[in-house]
């Protein structure tokens, strides 16, 4: 789905396929048929954006086989799908029964992270529509916060430089402009905007920037207007926006609230929890730790890194951080120039929602994703974008 800003920028809207965490090319092609194309048809769209997640082995195989990339591109086109962005945050095993901290491995101090990102860039260069201005790849914010010594930081910068050289070479050979966006996330080396500015200083803005995830922004208790201004002042581009909403508990000390929150405790993903109180930010690495008395007073609202469907109402006493998402869209698109041109709906947690809220089958998941896309499209239009022909 494409929209247009008044400055002429084409803004691509799609959904992230890490909600279907398959790890072979057969699975990737299958998800196009049973999820992505049905979502497009539900929306009545001629063309639907898809942010592919290609696990390490799939990315490496495709990067080594240009013919396979051509076949994937042809399959996308035949189903009315287009790819301008890839999610390069999870490396492998994103659909495992227990992911938790493993999602941050390997980090950017490990050469495998650079190799994986370069493979993704090679594949994306072959998938980009001919009329797309550029492509994007989102990646983890360097690594988990501990341990992260200066030696890791220095090694990571060398690996990032290698990726930058690869992106420049790809552009010279293919004409494809691809940027990498580091995605601030609670608990990581880059958790908040000020850390992104510090850690990414000196990188080529033509190649590197940030991927803003609005659930992460909300959990970190950041105000979108300030975050966007700080990035602009530092000359760091917003390569991509991940449109997402986090879970909020306005009164976490209330027994009914704690009971409702306990239904979101699950074994697969990490659900970092943050509380802004007495002028400081406090947190735990997972929701179960917060509920079991881990460093949070409960005197101020909690925000939980649990992506919830964009279109669905959250039953009281809980709430969602949709207001942060809407304010971010305003900051990015209501001004005289579009701040980014890639928007990706990223709710990867459908299958770990509490019982009764999960989709029961393939068709219900496709319907839910379509409803999220419809919601995001409406909010983008409200923010000032127009439907592109």
C-alpha positions as CSV (number, residue, x, y, z in Angstrom):
1,X,0.0,0.0,0.0
2,X,1.3,3.4,-1.0
3,X,0.5,6.8,0.2
4,X,1.9,10.2,-0.8
5,X,3.1,13.2,1.3
6,X,2.4,16.7,0.1
7,X,6.2,17.1,-0.7
8,X,5.9,14.3,-3.2
9,X,7.4,11.5,-1.1
10,X,5.9,8.1,-1.7
11,X,5.4,6.4,1.7
12,X,5.3,2.6,1.7
13,X,3.0,0.9,4.2
14,X,3.3,-2.8,4.8
15,X,3.2,-5.4,7.5
16,X,6.1,-7.3,9.0
17,X,6.2,-11.0,8.2
18,X,8.1,-12.0,11.4
19,X,4.6,-12.8,12.6
20,X,5.1,-15.9,10.4
21,X,8.5,-17.0,11.6
22,X,9.4,-19.6,9.0
23,X,13.0,-20.5,8.3
24,X,13.2,-21.9,4.8
25,X,12.4,-20.6,1.4
26,X,9.5,-23.1,1.0
27,X,7.9,-21.6,4.1
28,X,8.5,-18.0,2.9
29,X,6.7,-18.8,-0.4
30,X,3.9,-20.6,1.5
31,X,3.3,-17.6,3.8
32,X,2.8,-15.4,0.7
33,X,-0.1,-17.6,-0.4
34,X,-1.9,-18.3,2.9
35,X,-1.3,-14.9,4.7
36,X,0.0,-12.0,2.6
37,X,-2.2,-12.4,-0.5
38,X,-5.4,-13.0,1.5
39,X,-4.5,-9.9,3.6
40,X,-4.2,-7.9,0.4
41,X,-7.5,-9.1,-0.9
42,X,-9.2,-8.4,2.4
43,X,-8.0,-4.8,2.0
44,X,-9.1,-4.5,-1.6
45,X,-5.6,-3.3,-2.5
46,X,-3.9,-3.7,-5.8
47,X,-0.6,-3.9,-4.1
48,X,0.4,-4.7,-0.5
49,X,3.7,-4.0,1.2
50,X,5.4,-6.9,3.0
51,X,8.4,-6.5,5.3
52,X,10.0,-9.9,5.0
53,X,11.9,-11.6,7.8
54,X,14.4,-13.9,6.2
55,X,16.2,-16.1,8.7
56,X,20.0,-16.5,8.5
57,X,20.0,-19.6,6.3
58,X,17.4,-18.4,3.9
59,X,19.2,-15.0,3.5
60,X,22.5,-16.7,2.9
61,X,21.0,-19.1,0.3
62,X,19.2,-16.4,-1.5
63,X,22.2,-14.0,-1.5
64,X,24.3,-16.8,-3.2
65,X,21.6,-17.5,-5.8
66,X,20.4,-14.5,-7.9
67,X,18.1,-16.8,-9.8
68,X,16.3,-17.8,-6.6
69,X,15.9,-14.0,-5.8
70,X,14.4,-13.5,-9.2
71,X,11.9,-16.3,-8.6
72,X,11.0,-14.9,-5.3
73,X,10.5,-11.4,-6.8
74,X,8.3,-12.9,-9.5
75,X,6.2,-14.7,-6.9
76,X,5.7,-11.5,-5.0
77,X,4.6,-9.6,-8.1
78,X,2.2,-12.4,-9.1
79,X,0.5,-12.1,-5.8
80,X,0.3,-8.3,-5.8
81,X,3.0,-7.9,-3.1
82,X,6.0,-5.7,-2.9
83,X,9.1,-5.6,-0.6
84,X,11.0,-2.4,0.2
85,X,12.1,-3.4,3.7
86,X,13.4,-6.4,5.5
87,X,13.4,-7.1,9.3
88,X,17.0,-8.1,10.1
89,X,16.6,-8.0,13.9
90,X,16.0,-11.7,14.7
91,X,18.8,-13.9,13.3
92,X,17.2,-17.3,13.6
93,X,14.9,-19.3,15.8
94,X,12.3,-16.5,16.2
95,X,9.5,-19.0,16.3
96,X,11.1,-21.2,18.9
97,X,9.2,-22.1,22.1
98,X,11.6,-19.9,24.1
99,X,13.3,-17.0,22.4
100,X,13.8,-14.4,25.2
101,X,17.4,-13.1,25.3
102,X,18.5,-15.2,22.3
103,X,16.9,-12.7,20.0
104,X,19.9,-10.4,20.6
105,X,22.4,-13.0,19.4
106,X,24.7,-12.5,17.5
107,X,25.2,-8.9,18.4
108,X,27.1,-6.4,16.3
109,X,30.5,-7.3,17.9
110,X,30.1,-10.7,16.2
111,X,31.0,-10.9,12.5
112,X,28.0,-13.1,11.8
113,X,25.7,-10.1,12.3
114,X,27.5,-8.1,9.6
115,X,27.5,-11.1,7.2
116,X,23.8,-11.6,7.8
117,X,23.0,-7.9,7.2
118,X,25.1,-7.9,4.0
119,X,23.3,-11.0,2.7
120,X,19.9,-9.3,3.4
121,X,21.0,-6.2,1.5
122,X,22.1,-8.3,-1.4
123,X,18.7,-10.0,-1.5
124,X,16.8,-6.7,-1.0
125,X,18.6,-5.2,-4.0
126,X,17.0,-7.9,-6.1
127,X,13.5,-7.5,-4.7
128,X,13.1,-3.7,-4.7
129,X,10.4,-2.5,-7.1
130,X,12.0,-0.6,-10.0
131,X,10.2,2.6,-9.0
132,X,11.2,2.4,-5.3
133,X,13.5,5.2,-4.2
134,X,15.3,3.0,-1.6
135,X,15.2,0.0,0.6
136,X,15.6,-0.4,4.3
137,X,16.8,-3.1,6.8
138,X,16.0,-2.8,10.5
139,X,18.5,-4.4,12.9
140,X,19.1,-4.8,16.6
141,X,20.5,-1.8,18.6
142,X,24.0,-3.1,18.7
143,X,23.4,-5.7,21.4
144,X,22.0,-6.4,24.8
145,X,23.3,-3.9,27.4
146,X,25.4,-6.3,29.4
147,X,28.1,-7.1,28.7
148,X,29.0,-4.3,26.3
149,X,32.6,-3.3,26.9
150,X,34.5,-0.7,24.8
151,X,36.1,-3.6,22.9
152,X,32.7,-4.7,21.8
153,X,31.8,-1.2,20.8
154,X,35.0,-0.8,18.7
155,X,34.6,-4.2,17.0
156,X,30.9,-3.4,16.3
157,X,31.9,-0.2,14.6
158,X,34.4,-2.0,12.3
159,X,31.6,-4.5,11.3
160,X,29.2,-1.6,10.6
161,X,31.9,0.0,8.4
162,X,32.1,-3.3,6.4
163,X,28.3,-3.2,5.9
164,X,28.6,0.4,4.8
165,X,31.2,-0.6,2.2
166,X,28.9,-3.4,1.0
167,X,25.9,-1.0,0.7
168,X,28.0,1.4,-1.4
169,X,29.2,-1.4,-3.6
170,X,25.6,-2.6,-4.1
171,X,24.5,0.8,-5.1
172,X,27.4,1.2,-7.6
173,X,26.6,-2.2,-9.2
174,X,22.8,-2.3,-9.1
175,X,21.6,1.2,-8.5
176,X,19.8,0.0,-5.3
177,X,20.0,2.5,-2.4
178,X,19.6,0.6,0.9
179,X,19.9,1.9,4.4
180,X,20.2,0.1,7.7
181,X,18.2,1.3,10.7
182,X,19.2,0.4,14.3
183,X,16.1,-0.1,16.3
184,X,16.2,1.2,19.9
185,X,14.7,-1.3,22.3
186,X,14.5,-1.4,26.1
187,X,17.4,-3.2,27.8
188,X,19.7,-2.8,24.8
189,X,22.9,-0.8,24.3
190,X,20.6,1.7,22.5
191,X,17.4,1.9,24.5
192,X,16.5,5.6,24.1
193,X,17.0,8.3,21.6
194,X,20.0,10.0,23.4
195,X,21.8,6.6,23.3
196,X,21.1,6.3,19.6
197,X,22.7,9.7,19.0
198,X,25.7,8.8,21.1
199,X,26.3,5.3,19.6
200,X,25.6,6.2,15.9
201,X,27.5,9.4,15.8
202,X,29.8,9.6,12.8
203,X,28.0,7.0,10.7
204,X,27.1,7.9,7.1
205,X,23.5,9.1,7.1
206,X,23.2,8.0,3.5
207,X,23.6,4.4,4.7
208,X,22.6,4.3,8.4
209,X,20.0,5.7,10.8
210,X,17.4,4.5,13.2
211,X,14.3,2.3,12.9
212,X,11.7,3.9,15.3
213,X,9.5,1.3,16.9
214,X,6.6,3.1,18.6
215,X,6.0,0.4,21.2
216,X,9.6,0.7,22.2
217,X,9.4,4.4,22.3
218,X,6.4,4.2,24.6
219,X,7.9,1.6,26.9
220,X,10.9,3.9,27.3
221,X,8.5,6.7,28.2
222,X,9.8,8.9,25.4
223,X,7.8,11.8,23.9
224,X,7.7,11.4,20.1
225,X,8.1,15.1,19.3
226,X,11.3,15.4,21.3
227,X,12.7,12.1,20.0
228,X,12.1,13.1,16.3
229,X,13.6,16.6,16.9
230,X,16.7,15.2,18.7
231,X,17.3,12.8,15.8
232,X,16.9,15.6,13.2
233,X,19.2,17.9,15.1
234,X,21.8,15.2,15.2
235,X,21.5,14.5,11.5
236,X,20.4,10.9,12.1
237,X,17.6,9.8,9.6
238,X,14.6,7.8,10.5
239,X,15.2,4.9,8.1
240,X,11.9,3.2,8.9
241,X,9.0,3.3,11.3
242,X,7.6,0.2,12.9
243,X,4.0,1.0,13.8
244,X,3.3,-0.8,17.0
245,X,1.5,-0.4,20.4
246,X,2.6,-1.6,23.8
247,X,0.7,-2.7,26.8
248,X,0.0,-0.2,29.6
249,X,-1.1,-0.7,33.2
250,X,-2.3,2.7,34.5
251,X,-2.6,1.4,38.1
252,X,-0.1,-1.6,38.5
253,X,-0.6,-1.9,42.2
254,X,-4.3,-2.6,41.8
255,X,-5.0,-6.4,42.3
256,X,-7.3,-6.5,39.3
257,X,-4.6,-4.9,37.1
258,X,-2.0,-7.4,38.3
259,X,-4.3,-10.2,37.6
260,X,-5.0,-8.9,34.1
261,X,-1.2,-8.4,33.5
262,X,-0.5,-12.0,34.6
263,X,-2.3,-13.3,31.5
264,X,0.3,-11.7,29.3
265,X,3.2,-13.6,31.0
266,X,4.4,-16.2,28.5
267,X,7.6,-18.2,27.8
268,X,8.5,-17.2,24.3
269,X,9.4,-13.5,24.1
270,X,11.0,-11.0,26.5
271,X,8.5,-8.4,27.8
272,X,10.6,-5.6,29.3
273,X,8.6,-3.5,31.7
274,X,9.3,0.2,32.6
275,X,8.0,2.6,35.2
276,X,8.6,6.3,35.2
277,X,8.6,7.5,38.8
278,X,10.2,10.3,40.8
279,X,11.9,11.7,37.7
280,X,13.7,8.4,36.8
281,X,13.0,5.3,34.7
282,X,13.0,2.0,36.4
283,X,12.6,-1.4,34.8
284,X,12.7,-5.2,34.7
285,X,13.8,-7.4,31.9
286,X,10.5,-9.3,31.8
287,X,6.9,-8.9,33.0
288,X,7.0,-11.8,35.4
289,X,9.9,-10.1,37.2
290,X,7.9,-6.9,37.5
291,X,4.9,-8.8,38.9
292,X,7.1,-10.6,41.4
293,X,8.4,-7.5,43.0
294,X,11.4,-6.7,40.8
295,X,12.5,-3.0,41.4
296,X,9.2,-1.4,40.4
297,X,7.1,0.5,43.0
298,X,3.7,0.2,41.3
299,X,3.1,3.8,42.2
300,X,3.3,5.0,38.6
301,X,2.0,3.4,35.3
302,X,3.8,0.5,33.8
303,X,4.5,0.0,30.1
304,X,5.2,-3.4,28.9
305,X,7.0,-4.5,25.7
306,X,4.2,-6.7,24.5
307,X,3.0,-5.7,21.0
308,X,-0.8,-5.6,20.9
309,X,-3.0,-5.5,17.8
310,X,-3.3,-1.9,16.6
311,X,-7.0,-2.0,15.8
312,X,-8.3,-3.9,18.9
313,X,-9.6,-2.3,22.1
314,X,-7.7,-3.2,25.3
315,X,-10.0,-4.3,28.0
316,X,-9.8,-2.3,31.3
317,X,-8.0,-2.2,33.7
318,X,-5.3,-2.4,31.0
319,X,-4.7,0.0,28.1
320,X,-2.5,0.4,25.1
321,X,0.0,3.0,24.0
322,X,-1.7,3.8,20.7
323,X,-1.6,7.6,21.5
324,X,2.2,7.4,21.3
325,X,1.9,5.8,17.9
326,X,-0.5,8.5,16.7
327,X,1.6,11.3,18.0
328,X,4.6,9.8,16.2
329,X,2.8,9.7,12.9
330,X,1.9,13.3,13.3
331,X,5.6,14.2,14.0
332,X,6.7,12.2,10.9
333,X,4.1,13.2,8.4
334,X,2.1,16.3,9.4
335,X,4.9,18.8,8.6
336,X,6.2,20.2,5.4
337,X,8.4,17.2,4.6
338,X,8.1,13.5,5.2
339,X,10.6,12.4,7.9
340,X,10.6,8.7,6.7
341,X,9.1,6.8,3.8
342,X,8.8,3.2,5.1
343,X,6.1,2.3,7.6
344,X,5.8,-1.3,8.8
345,X,3.0,-2.7,11.1
346,X,4.9,-5.0,13.4
347,X,2.7,-7.1,15.7
348,X,4.7,-10.4,16.0
349,X,2.9,-11.5,19.2
350,X,-0.4,-12.7,17.8
351,X,0.2,-16.3,18.7
352,X,1.2,-15.5,22.3
353,X,-1.7,-13.3,23.2
354,X,-3.8,-14.5,26.2
355,X,-6.1,-17.3,25.5
356,X,-9.3,-16.1,23.9
357,X,-7.5,-13.2,22.1
358,X,-5.3,-15.4,19.8
359,X,-6.4,-16.2,16.3
360,X,-7.8,-19.7,16.1
361,X,-6.6,-20.4,12.5
362,X,-4.9,-19.0,9.5
363,X,-7.9,-17.1,8.2
364,X,-8.5,-15.3,11.6
365,X,-4.8,-14.2,11.7
366,X,-5.1,-12.9,8.1
367,X,-8.3,-11.0,9.1
368,X,-6.5,-9.6,12.2
369,X,-3.5,-8.4,10.1
370,X,-5.8,-6.8,7.6
371,X,-7.7,-5.0,10.3
372,X,-4.4,-3.6,11.7
373,X,-3.3,-2.5,8.2
374,X,-6.7,-0.7,7.7
375,X,-6.2,1.0,11.1
376,X,-2.7,2.2,10.2
377,X,-3.8,3.4,6.8
378,X,-6.6,5.5,8.3
379,X,-4.2,7.0,10.8
380,X,-1.6,7.9,8.2
381,X,-4.3,9.7,6.2
382,X,-5.4,11.5,9.3
383,X,-1.7,12.5,9.7
384,X,-1.8,14.2,6.3
385,X,-0.9,11.6,3.8
386,X,-2.9,10.9,0.6
387,X,-3.6,7.7,-1.1
388,X,-1.0,7.3,-3.9
389,X,-2.2,6.1,-7.4
